[in-house]
Amino acid sequence: MSRLPLRTFSRLRVTATVGLCIGLGGMHAARAQYAGQVSSIVVDARTGAVLSQQDPDLRRYPASLTKLMTLYLTFKAVRTGQVTLEQQMPVSVHAASMEPSKLGLRPGSSLTVEQAVLALVTKSANDAACALGEFLGGGDETRFAAMMTREAGRLGMYDTVFRNASGLPNPEQMTSARDLAVLARHLIVDYGEYYHYFAVPGFYFHGHAVPNHDPMLGAYPGADGLKTGYTDEAGHNLVTSAVRDNVRLIGVVMGAKSNSRRNTTMAELLDASFQTEGVAPAGLHPLVLARAQAAHAAWGRRGGTGGVALAAARRPVEVAEAPAIPASYIHIRRGHGTVVHIHPAPVRAHVHLVSMGHVAHTTHVHAKARS
């Protein structure tokens, strides 16, 4: 075996070192350049067929879209009987220390699994997400993140790695628009009985109103979830599902420069894809998005009476402009913490009554206490 001259070996070592540095720098630059560069995809939820796509395989920071996997594993644990929705979860110092958005949980306190679910789909609370991750991960969020990554691989999300349950910045936590569409589809198909949580306009936690941050609810005809996400590095992200004329679509927009651009892009992509599927336009006025956002803000400001304002503001949008969506409206009362759920078919309609330590479910016609 011939030996390389020392000078040649040194040159190779320098070349390799420089190449590695350039590669790492290129990776960093590639990540940075994605801010403001939109990745998107729209798929048919029934068939998985791709109807629209733009750079869907770029590896992006998921931000709070991470919580979709946290919720997926939560629903899986509830379905298999590992936990119950009424089960109390402890809040650790680590969970309480998470940065906003958060519920403001205190170390040593507790909340139920269902309260954590509601906190994730409405406020995108990082402290609740961490508490949920620790609870399902046997007291260790890092262990839970490994579970999330394994589940992503099982679902075919090959560009995804998770490092925490909340989506707070971590340079190793990556995904893609295509992978998130896969995850959203599995949430709807695999755990449809829990999908109604994504449609709640808000809930009460310890007497405080917690409004839903999803601007598409009540604004885009047929939209009934799923999740928003934002960090400086990730940009403005959104995953939305909408159903019209028994056609359900899933849209993903990542890396938009602003919330308004993100929302408009999503609406345009869904409109075009519904037309591709042969569904007639719904005739949505562009100002509806702003009106819905104002209604959500009013609900949060007004507390106990805000639920009435929310229902009144949303009714013309959902009934007049989206008549295919069956809806039930219940006044939101402080103390009882009524939460309104709107469910397009085929998801069954529910109304959740949520308060401290008490959860009940009702259907359109009758109510019964949770067993």
KEKE-3310 file (N, C-alpha, C; in steps of 0.2 Angstrom, whole numbers, plus 5000, padded with zeros to 4 digits):
npx = (5004:5003:5010:5004:5013:5019:5016:5006:4996:4994:4989:4977:4971:4969:4961:4949:4945:4942:4932:4923:4920:4915:4904:4896:4894:4887:4875:4870:4868:4859:4848:4845:4842:4829:4820:4807:4806:4794:4788:4776:4761:4747:4736:4724:4714:4708:4713:4727:4733:4743:4739:4744:4760:4775:4792:4791:4799:4810:4820:4814:4812:4800:4793:4779:4771:4777:4769:4759:4763:4766:4752:4747:4754:4748:4735:4736:4740:4729:4719:4724:4723:4734:4734:4722:4709:4705:4715:4727:4741:4758:4767:4782:4797:4805:4796:4787:4796:4797:4797:4786:4774:4763:4754:4756:4759:4763:4777:4775:4761:4746:4738:4725:4726:4717:4715:4728:4729:4719:4725:4736:4730:4724:4731:4743:4752:4768:4772:4762:4764:4777:4775:4766:4774:4784:4776:4771:4783:4788:4793:4803:4807:4816:4817:4804:4804:4812:4804:4794:4801:4804:4791:4788:4796:4790:4778:4782:4788:4801:4810:4810:4815:4814:4817:4811:4795:4788:4792:4799:4814:4827:4841:4842:4830:4819:4809:4798:4787:4780:4781:4773:4761:4758:4758:4747:4737:4737:4733:4720:4714:4718:4715:4702:4691:4696:4698:4690:4694:4703:4695:4690:4685:4690:4694:4691:4703:4707:4698:4702:4700:4705:4709:4707:4721:4721:4718:4711:4699:4682:4684:4689:4679:4674:4685:4692:4703:4721:4734:4744:4761:4776:4792:4807:4817:4810:4799:4783:4771:4759:4746:4732:4716:4702:4685:4673:4659:4660:4673:4689:4703:4720:4731:4748:4758:4774:4786:4782:4782:4774:4760:4748:4751:4754:4741:4734:4740:4738:4723:4722:4729:4721:4708:4711:4714:4703:4695:4701:4698:4685:4676:4665:4668:4668:4665:4672:4674:4689:4691:4685:4695:4702:4691:4688:4699:4698:4687:4691:4701:4692:4685:4695:4698:4686:4682:4670:4659:4663:4662:4649:4650:4659:4652:4642:4649:4655:4644:4638:4648:4650:4638:4631:4640:4646:4637:4637:4643:4639:4634:4635:4631:4635:4633:4647:4651:4658:4666:4658:4664:4661:4665:4665:4662:4664:4660:4663:4655:4665:4666:4660:4649:4652:4651:4661:4662:4671:4680:4688:4694:4683:4675:4665:4655:4644:4632:4624:4611:4609:4616:4629:4638:4656:4663)
npy = (4994:5011:5026:5042:5057:5068:5082:5081:5075:5085:5095:5089:5088:5101:5105:5097:5102:5115:5113:5107:5117:5127:5119:5118:5132:5134:5127:5134:5146:5142:5139:5151:5158:5154:5161:5171:5165:5156:5140:5128:5118:5109:5096:5083:5077:5065:5056:5059:5065:5077:5093:5106:5113:5121:5121:5111:5102:5108:5110:5116:5127:5121:5129:5133:5123:5111:5107:5100:5086:5084:5084:5073:5062:5063:5061:5048:5041:5043:5036:5023:5021:5024:5036:5047:5060:5067:5066:5072:5082:5085:5101:5105:5113:5116:5115:5126:5137:5139:5150:5163:5160:5157:5148:5153:5144:5137:5131:5115:5116:5109:5103:5097:5083:5086:5100:5104:5100:5109:5121:5120:5120:5132:5144:5140:5136:5136:5131:5122:5113:5108:5103:5093:5085:5081:5073:5063:5058:5051:5059:5066:5078:5077:5064:5062:5070:5062:5051:5058:5060:5047:5043:5052:5046:5034:5038:5042:5054:5060:5070:5076:5081:5081:5090:5096:5098:5109:5118:5128:5138:5128:5123:5110:5105:5101:5102:5099:5106:5096:5085:5090:5091:5077:5074:5081:5075:5063:5066:5069:5058:5047:5050:5055:5057:5066:5077:5088:5097:5106:5116:5124:5141:5146:5144:5143:5145:5143:5154:5163:5170:5161:5164:5157:5157:5155:5161:5157:5151:5152:5162:5158:5150:5134:5130:5122:5120:5119:5123:5137:5145:5153:5159:5170:5165:5155:5161:5165:5153:5141:5128:5122:5115:5112:5110:5107:5103:5089:5087:5087:5097:5099:5112:5119:5132:5139:5150:5163:5181:5188:5188:5192:5190:5176:5171:5176:5169:5156:5156:5158:5147:5137:5140:5139:5125:5119:5123:5115:5103:5103:5110:5123:5141:5150:5163:5172:5187:5197:5205:5198:5190:5199:5203:5192:5190:5202:5199:5188:5194:5203:5194:5189:5201:5205:5195:5187:5191:5191:5179:5180:5190:5185:5174:5181:5189:5179:5172:5177:5175:5161:5155:5162:5164:5152:5140:5126:5122:5115:5122:5125:5136:5142:5152:5159:5158:5165:5155:5143:5141:5138:5130:5133:5122:5119:5109:5103:5090:5075:5075:5073:5084:5093:5100:5107:5108:5117:5119:5123:5108:5102:5093:5091:5084:5087:5083:5088:5087:5082:5082:5074:5069:5067:5051)
npz = (5000:4995:5002:5005:5001:5014:5011:5002:5009:5019:5011:5007:5019:5023:5012:5014:5027:5024:5015:5023:5032:5022:5018:5030:5033:5021:5024:5034:5028:5019:5026:5032:5020:5018:5025:5021:5009:5002:5005:5000:4999:4993:4997:4993:5005:5006:4996:4996:4985:4977:4974:4972:4973:4979:4981:4991:4998:5004:5018:5033:5047:5059:5069:5079:5073:5076:5086:5081:5080:5093:5097:5090:5095:5108:5106:5101:5113:5121:5114:5115:5128:5137:5143:5150:5145:5156:5165:5177:5174:5180:5182:5178:5184:5173:5162:5166:5164:5150:5136:5130:5117:5131:5144:5157:5167:5183:5192:5200:5200:5191:5176:5166:5153:5143:5144:5141:5128:5122:5125:5117:5104:5103:5110:5107:5117:5125:5137:5141:5131:5133:5146:5142:5134:5143:5151:5143:5139:5150:5160:5154:5142:5131:5128:5124:5112:5105:5103:5095:5083:5079:5077:5066:5056:5055:5049:5037:5036:5031:5030:5043:5059:5077:5091:5103:5111:5108:5098:5100:5096:5089:5081:5075:5074:5061:5047:5033:5021:5014:5022:5033:5028:5026:5040:5045:5037:5043:5056:5054:5047:5055:5068:5069:5078:5087:5080:5081:5091:5085:5080:5090:5095:5107:5124:5142:5155:5171:5174:5164:5148:5133:5118:5101:5090:5076:5061:5050:5054:5053:5044:5032:5020:5025:5032:5046:5055:5055:5062:5067:5066:5071:5071:5071:5063:5056:5050:5045:5047:5042:5043:5036:5036:5025:5020:5007:4999:5002:4999:5005:5009:5012:5017:5017:5021:5022:5029:5025:5024:5032:5043:5036:5023:5023:5026:5015:5005:5008:5007:4993:4987:4992:4986:4972:4972:4976:4965:4955:4959:4956:4963:4966:4967:4983:4985:4994:5003:5003:5015:5025:5032:5040:5047:5054:5062:5070:5077:5085:5093:5100:5107:5116:5123:5129:5138:5148:5141:5129:5121:5116:5108:5099:5093:5087:5078:5070:5064:5052:5043:5043:5041:5031:5020:5019:5018:5018:5030:5044:5060:5077:5090:5105:5119:5127:5143:5158:5170:5168:5156:5142:5127:5109:5096:5079:5066:5050:5039:5037:5051:5067:5075:5090:5106:5118:5135:5146:5161:5176:5181:5176:5163:5150:5137:5123:5110:5095:5100:5113:5129:5139:5153:5155:5156)
capx = (5000:5008:5009:5004:5018:5016:5014:5000:4992:4992:4984:4970:4967:4966:4955:4944:4943:4939:4926:4918:4918:4910:4897:4892:4892:4882:4869:4868:4865:4853:4843:4844:4839:4822:4816:4804:4805:4788:4786:4769:4759:4740:4734:4718:4715:4706:4718:4734:4735:4746:4736:4748:4766:4781:4797:4788:4804:4815:4820:4812:4810:4793:4791:4774:4769:4779:4764:4755:4766:4764:4745:4746:4756:4744:4728:4737:4741:4722:4716:4727:4722:4739:4732:4715:4709:4704:4721:4731:4748:4762:4770:4789:4801:4807:4790:4785:4801:4796:4796:4779:4767:4762:4748:4759:4759:4768:4780:4771:4754:4745:4733:4723:4728:4713:4717:4734:4727:4716:4730:4740:4727:4722:4736:4750:4756:4774:4773:4758:4767:4782:4772:4763:4779:4787:4771:4770:4789:4791:4796:4809:4805:4821:4814:4798:4806:4815:4797:4791:4805:4803:4784:4788:4799:4785:4773:4785:4790:4808:4814:4808:4818:4811:4821:4807:4788:4784:4793:4804:4820:4832:4844:4842:4823:4818:4804:4796:4779:4777:4780:4768:4754:4758:4756:4740:4732:4736:4729:4713:4712:4720:4712:4696:4687:4699:4700:4686:4698:4706:4690:4687:4687:4693:4692:4693:4708:4707:4694:4704:4698:4711:4706:4711:4725:4720:4714:4707:4693:4677:4686:4689:4673:4675:4691:4691:4709:4724:4739:4749:4767:4780:4798:4810:4820:4805:4795:4776:4769:4752:4743:4725:4712:4695:4681:4668:4655:4663:4680:4693:4710:4725:4736:4753:4762:4779:4791:4779:4785:4770:4754:4743:4754:4753:4734:4731:4743:4734:4717:4723:4730:4715:4703:4713:4714:4696:4693:4704:4694:4678:4671:4663:4671:4663:4664:4674:4677:4695:4690:4683:4700:4703:4685:4688:4704:4696:4682:4695:4704:4687:4683:4700:4697:4680:4681:4664:4654:4667:4660:4643:4652:4662:4647:4638:4653:4656:4638:4636:4653:4650:4631:4629:4645:4648:4631:4639:4646:4634:4637:4631:4634:4633:4636:4653:4650:4663:4664:4657:4669:4659:4669:4661:4665:4661:4662:4660:4655:4662:4668:4654:4649:4653:4652:4665:4661:4678:4681:4694:4693:4677:4675:4659:4654:4638:4631:4619:4604:4609:4623:4631:4644:4661:4663)
capy = (5000:5017:5031:5049:5062:5072:5088:5080:5074:5091:5099:5086:5089:5108:5105:5094:5106:5121:5111:5106:5124:5129:5115:5120:5138:5134:5124:5140:5151:5139:5139:5158:5161:5152:5166:5175:5161:5152:5133:5127:5112:5107:5089:5080:5073:5058:5052:5061:5068:5083:5098:5112:5113:5125:5120:5108:5098:5112:5108:5122:5126:5121:5133:5129:5117:5105:5104:5095:5080:5083:5082:5067:5057:5063:5057:5041:5039:5043:5031:5017:5020:5026:5042:5050:5067:5070:5065:5078:5082:5090:5106:5105:5120:5116:5117:5133:5141:5140:5157:5164:5161:5152:5149:5155:5139:5138:5125:5112:5115:5104:5104:5090:5082:5090:5107:5105:5100:5115:5126:5120:5122:5139:5149:5138:5138:5132:5128:5117:5108:5105:5098:5087:5081:5077:5068:5057:5055:5048:5065:5069:5081:5075:5057:5063:5072:5056:5048:5062:5059:5040:5043:5055:5041:5029:5041:5044:5061:5058:5077:5079:5079:5085:5091:5098:5097:5115:5121:5134:5137:5123:5122:5103:5104:5103:5098:5102:5107:5090:5081:5093:5089:5070:5074:5084:5070:5057:5068:5069:5051:5042:5052:5060:5058:5071:5083:5094:5101:5111:5121:5129:5148:5148:5141:5147:5142:5147:5160:5168:5168:5160:5164:5153:5161:5153:5167:5155:5148:5157:5167:5155:5145:5127:5129:5119:5119:5115:5126:5142:5144:5158:5162:5174:5160:5150:5165:5164:5146:5139:5122:5123:5110:5115:5105:5109:5098:5083:5087:5090:5099:5101:5116:5121:5138:5140:5155:5169:5187:5191:5184:5193:5187:5169:5170:5177:5164:5150:5156:5158:5140:5132:5142:5136:5118:5117:5123:5109:5097:5104:5113:5130:5146:5151:5170:5175:5194:5197:5208:5193:5188:5204:5204:5186:5192:5207:5195:5184:5199:5205:5189:5189:5207:5206:5190:5183:5193:5191:5174:5182:5194:5181:5170:5186:5191:5174:5168:5179:5172:5154:5153:5166:5163:5145:5136:5119:5120:5115:5125:5126:5142:5142:5158:5158:5160:5164:5150:5137:5140:5134:5131:5131:5118:5119:5103:5101:5083:5070:5075:5074:5091:5093:5106:5105:5113:5116:5123:5120:5102:5099:5093:5087:5084:5087:5083:5093:5087:5081:5082:5069:5070:5062:5045)
capz = (5000:4994:5007:5002:5004:5019:5009:4998:5014:5022:5007:5007:5025:5022:5007:5018:5032:5021:5012:5028:5034:5017:5019:5036:5031:5016:5027:5038:5023:5015:5031:5032:5014:5017:5028:5016:5003:5004:5003:5000:4996:4995:4995:4994:5012:5005:4992:4997:4979:4977:4969:4971:4977:4978:4985:4997:5001:5007:5025:5036:5054:5060:5074:5083:5069:5080:5091:5078:5081:5100:5098:5087:5100:5113:5103:5101:5119:5123:5110:5117:5135:5141:5147:5149:5144:5162:5169:5179:5173:5184:5179:5181:5183:5166:5158:5168:5161:5143:5133:5127:5120:5136:5149:5163:5172:5189:5195:5205:5198:5186:5172:5163:5147:5138:5145:5138:5121:5121:5126:5111:5098:5104:5111:5106:5124:5125:5144:5141:5126:5137:5151:5139:5132:5149:5154:5139:5138:5156:5163:5150:5135:5126:5127:5120:5106:5101:5101:5090:5077:5077:5074:5060:5052:5054:5045:5031:5036:5030:5031:5049:5066:5082:5097:5108:5110:5108:5092:5101:5091:5089:5074:5073:5073:5054:5043:5026:5019:5012:5028:5038:5025:5028:5047:5045:5035:5047:5061:5052:5045:5060:5075:5067:5084:5091:5076:5082:5095:5081:5078:5095:5095:5113:5130:5148:5159:5177:5173:5159:5141:5129:5111:5096:5086:5069:5058:5045:5057:5053:5039:5025:5020:5026:5036:5052:5059:5061:5067:5065:5069:5069:5074:5067:5059:5052:5046:5046:5045:5043:5041:5036:5032:5024:5017:5004:4995:5003:4997:5010:5007:5017:5014:5021:5019:5027:5027:5023:5027:5037:5044:5031:5017:5024:5026:5008:5001:5009:5004:4986:4986:4993:4981:4966:4972:4976:4958:4952:4961:4953:4968:4964:4972:4989:4985:5000:5002:5006:5021:5030:5036:5045:5052:5059:5067:5075:5081:5090:5097:5104:5112:5121:5127:5133:5143:5149:5136:5122:5118:5113:5102:5094:5089:5083:5072:5065:5061:5045:5039:5042:5038:5024:5015:5019:5020:5019:5036:5050:5065:5083:5093:5112:5122:5131:5150:5163:5176:5165:5151:5136:5121:5103:5091:5072:5062:5043:5039:5040:5058:5071:5079:5097:5110:5124:5141:5149:5166:5180:5184:5174:5156:5147:5129:5121:5103:5093:5103:5120:5133:5144:5157:5153:5161)
cpx = (5004:5005:5009:5010:5015:5013:5007:4994:4989:4987:4977:4967:4965:4960:4949:4941:4940:4932:4921:4915:4913:4903:4893:4890:4886:4875:4866:4864:4859:4847:4840:4840:4831:4817:4813:4803:4800:4789:4779:4767:4751:4739:4727:4718:4713:4711:4725:4737:4738:4742:4740:4755:4771:4786:4795:4793:4810:4814:4819:4811:4803:4790:4785:4770:4771:4774:4759:4757:4765:4757:4744:4748:4751:4737:4730:4737:4734:4719:4718:4726:4728:4738:4725:4715:4708:4710:4725:4738:4752:4765:4777:4792:4803:4801:4787:4790:4801:4795:4789:4779:4766:4756:4750:4758:4764:4770:4776:4764:4752:4739:4731:4726:4724:4714:4723:4733:4724:4721:4735:4737:4724:4727:4743:4755:4762:4775:4768:4761:4772:4780:4769:4768:4783:4782:4771:4777:4792:4795:4802:4807:4809:4819:4808:4799:4809:4809:4794:4795:4804:4796:4784:4791:4794:4779:4775:4787:4798:4813:4813:4812:4815:4816:4817:4799:4784:4785:4798:4811:4825:4835:4843:4835:4820:4812:4803:4789:4776:4776:4774:4761:4753:4755:4749:4735:4731:4732:4722:4710:4713:4716:4706:4692:4690:4700:4696:4689:4701:4701:4688:4690:4691:4691:4694:4698:4709:4704:4696:4702:4705:4708:4710:4715:4724:4716:4710:4700:4688:4678:4686:4684:4676:4681:4689:4697:4715:4728:4743:4756:4772:4786:4802:4814:4816:4801:4788:4773:4762:4750:4736:4721:4705:4691:4675:4665:4659:4670:4684:4700:4714:4730:4742:4757:4767:4784:4789:4782:4781:4764:4749:4745:4753:4746:4731:4734:4739:4727:4717:4724:4724:4709:4705:4713:4707:4693:4695:4700:4686:4673:4671:4666:4666:4662:4666:4677:4684:4695:4688:4689:4702:4697:4686:4693:4702:4691:4686:4698:4698:4685:4688:4699:4691:4678:4674:4659:4657:4664:4653:4645:4655:4657:4643:4642:4654:4650:4637:4642:4652:4643:4630:4634:4648:4643:4632:4641:4641:4638:4633:4635:4631:4637:4641:4652:4656:4661:4662:4662:4667:4663:4665:4665:4661:4664:4659:4660:4662:4663:4661:4654:4649:4653:4655:4663:4667:4678:4686:4691:4687:4677:4669:4658:4647:4638:4626:4613:4604:4616:4623:4637:4649:4662:4671)
cpy = (5006:5022:5038:5053:5066:5079:5087:5079:5080:5095:5096:5087:5096:5108:5103:5099:5112:5119:5110:5113:5127:5126:5118:5127:5139:5132:5130:5145:5149:5140:5147:5161:5159:5157:5171:5171:5156:5145:5132:5120:5111:5100:5088:5075:5066:5053:5053:5064:5075:5088:5104:5111:5118:5124:5116:5104:5102:5111:5115:5121:5126:5126:5129:5124:5111:5102:5100:5088:5078:5081:5075:5061:5057:5060:5050:5038:5038:5037:5024:5016:5022:5031:5043:5057:5071:5070:5071:5077:5087:5095:5106:5112:5121:5119:5124:5138:5143:5148:5157:5162:5155:5153:5153:5150:5139:5131:5122:5112:5110:5106:5097:5090:5086:5098:5109:5105:5107:5121:5126:5122:5129:5144:5147:5138:5133:5128:5122:5111:5104:5100:5092:5082:5077:5072:5062:5054:5052:5053:5068:5071:5078:5068:5057:5065:5066:5052:5051:5060:5052:5040:5046:5050:5036:5031:5043:5051:5061:5064:5080:5076:5084:5085:5093:5097:5103:5119:5127:5133:5132:5122:5115:5101:5106:5099:5101:5102:5101:5086:5084:5091:5081:5070:5076:5079:5065:5059:5067:5062:5046:5043:5057:5061:5064:5078:5089:5099:5107:5117:5126:5136:5150:5144:5145:5142:5146:5154:5165:5165:5167:5159:5159:5158:5160:5157:5164:5152:5154:5162:5164:5149:5138:5125:5127:5117:5118:5120:5132:5141:5150:5158:5166:5170:5156:5155:5163:5158:5145:5132:5123:5117:5113:5110:5109:5104:5091:5082:5091:5091:5100:5106:5118:5126:5139:5146:5161:5175:5190:5187:5185:5190:5179:5167:5170:5171:5157:5150:5155:5151:5136:5134:5138:5128:5116:5118:5117:5103:5098:5107:5121:5135:5148:5159:5174:5182:5194:5200:5203:5191:5193:5204:5198:5187:5197:5203:5191:5188:5201:5200:5188:5195:5207:5200:5187:5185:5192:5185:5175:5186:5190:5177:5175:5188:5185:5171:5170:5176:5165:5151:5156:5164:5156:5140:5129:5117:5120:5118:5125:5131:5141:5148:5156:5161:5159:5159:5144:5135:5136:5135:5129:5127:5118:5114:5102:5093:5081:5070:5077:5081:5089:5100:5104:5111:5112:5121:5120:5114:5099:5099:5089:5088:5084:5086:5088:5093:5086:5081:5076:5070:5065:5057:5045)
cpz = (5000:5000:5003:5005:5009:5016:5005:5004:5018:5018:5007:5013:5025:5018:5011:5023:5029:5018:5017:5031:5029:5018:5024:5035:5026:5019:5031:5034:5020:5020:5031:5026:5014:5020:5022:5010:5005:5001:5004:4997:4998:4992:4996:5000:5011:5001:4993:4990:4980:4972:4968:4975:4975:4983:4991:5001:5004:5015:5029:5044:5055:5064:5078:5079:5072:5084:5088:5079:5089:5101:5095:5092:5106:5111:5103:5108:5122:5120:5113:5124:5139:5145:5146:5148:5151:5167:5170:5177:5177:5180:5182:5180:5176:5161:5159:5165:5154:5141:5130:5120:5125:5140:5155:5169:5177:5191:5200:5204:5193:5182:5169:5156:5142:5139:5141:5130:5119:5121:5119:5105:5098:5104:5109:5111:5124:5132:5144:5136:5130:5142:5148:5137:5137:5151:5150:5138:5145:5160:5160:5143:5130:5124:5122:5113:5102:5099:5095:5083:5075:5074:5067:5055:5050:5049:5038:5030:5036:5031:5038:5055:5071:5088:5103:5106:5108:5101:5094:5098:5093:5082:5071:5072:5066:5052:5036:5026:5018:5018:5033:5035:5026:5035:5048:5043:5039:5054:5060:5051:5051:5067:5074:5073:5088:5087:5078:5087:5091:5079:5084:5094:5101:5119:5136:5152:5165:5177:5168:5152:5137:5122:5106:5091:5078:5066:5052:5048:5056:5047:5032:5025:5020:5030:5043:5056:5053:5065:5063:5068:5067:5074:5069:5061:5054:5048:5048:5043:5046:5040:5042:5033:5031:5020:5014:4999:4995:5000:5002:5008:5013:5014:5019:5017:5024:5024:5025:5027:5032:5038:5038:5024:5017:5023:5019:5004:5002:5006:4996:4984:4986:4988:4974:4966:4973:4969:4954:4953:4959:4958:4967:4970:4977:4989:4991:4999:5006:5013:5027:5034:5041:5050:5057:5064:5072:5080:5087:5095:5102:5109:5118:5126:5132:5138:5143:5143:5129:5118:5114:5107:5097:5090:5085:5077:5067:5062:5054:5040:5037:5039:5032:5019:5015:5022:5021:5025:5041:5056:5071:5087:5101:5115:5127:5138:5154:5168:5173:5159:5145:5130:5115:5098:5084:5068:5055:5043:5035:5048:5062:5075:5086:5100:5116:5129:5145:5155:5170:5183:5181:5166:5154:5140:5128:5113:5102:5098:5110:5123:5138:5147:5155:5158:5163)
residu = (MET:SER:ARG:LEU:PRO:LEU:ARG:THR:PHE:SER:ARG:LEU:ARG:VAL:THR:ALA:THR:VAL:GLY:LEU:CYS:ILE:GLY:LEU:GLY:GLY:MET:HIS:ALA:ALA:ARG:ALA:GLN:TYR:ALA:GLY:GLN:VAL:SER:SER:ILE:VAL:VAL:ASP:ALA:ARG:THR:GLY:ALA:VAL:LEU:SER:GLN:GLN:ASP:PRO:ASP:LEU:ARG:ARG:TYR:PRO:ALA:SER:LEU:THR:LYS:LEU:MET:THR:LEU:TYR:LEU:THR:PHE:LYS:ALA:VAL:ARG:THR:GLY:GLN:VAL:THR:LEU:GLU:GLN:GLN:MET:PRO:VAL:SER:VAL:HIS:ALA:ALA:SER:MET:GLU:PRO:SER:LYS:LEU:GLY:LEU:ARG:PRO:GLY:SER:SER:LEU:THR:VAL:GLU:GLN:ALA:VAL:LEU:ALA:LEU:VAL:THR:LYS:SER:ALA:ASN:ASP:ALA:ALA:CYS:ALA:LEU:GLY:GLU:PHE:LEU:GLY:GLY:GLY:ASP:GLU:THR:ARG:PHE:ALA:ALA:MET:MET:THR:ARG:GLU:ALA:GLY:ARG:LEU:GLY:MET:TYR:ASP:THR:VAL:PHE:ARG:ASN:ALA:SER:GLY:LEU:PRO:ASN:PRO:GLU:GLN:MET:THR:SER:ALA:ARG:ASP:LEU:ALA:VAL:LEU:ALA:ARG:HIS:LEU:ILE:VAL:ASP:TYR:GLY:GLU:TYR:TYR:HIS:TYR:PHE:ALA:VAL:PRO:GLY:PHE:TYR:PHE:HIS:GLY:HIS:ALA:VAL:PRO:ASN:HIS:ASP:PRO:MET:LEU:GLY:ALA:TYR:PRO:GLY:ALA:ASP:GLY:LEU:LYS:THR:GLY:TYR:THR:ASP:GLU:ALA:GLY:HIS:ASN:LEU:VAL:THR:SER:ALA:VAL:ARG:ASP:ASN:VAL:ARG:LEU:ILE:GLY:VAL:VAL:MET:GLY:ALA:LYS:SER:ASN:SER:ARG:ARG:ASN:THR:THR:MET:ALA:GLU:LEU:LEU:ASP:ALA:SER:PHE:GLN:THR:GLU:GLY:VAL:ALA:PRO:ALA:GLY:LEU:HIS:PRO:LEU:VAL:LEU:ALA:ARG:ALA:GLN:ALA:ALA:HIS:ALA:ALA:TRP:GLY:ARG:ARG:GLY:GLY:THR:GLY:GLY:VAL:ALA:LEU:ALA:ALA:ALA:ARG:ARG:PRO:VAL:GLU:VAL:ALA:GLU:ALA:PRO:ALA:ILE:PRO:ALA:SER:TYR:ILE:HIS:ILE:ARG:ARG:GLY:HIS:GLY:THR:VAL:VAL:HIS:ILE:HIS:PRO:ALA:PRO:VAL:ARG:ALA:HIS:VAL:HIS:LEU:VAL:SER:MET:GLY:HIS:VAL:ALA:HIS:THR:THR:HIS:VAL:HIS:ALA:LYS:ALA:ARG:SER)
# end
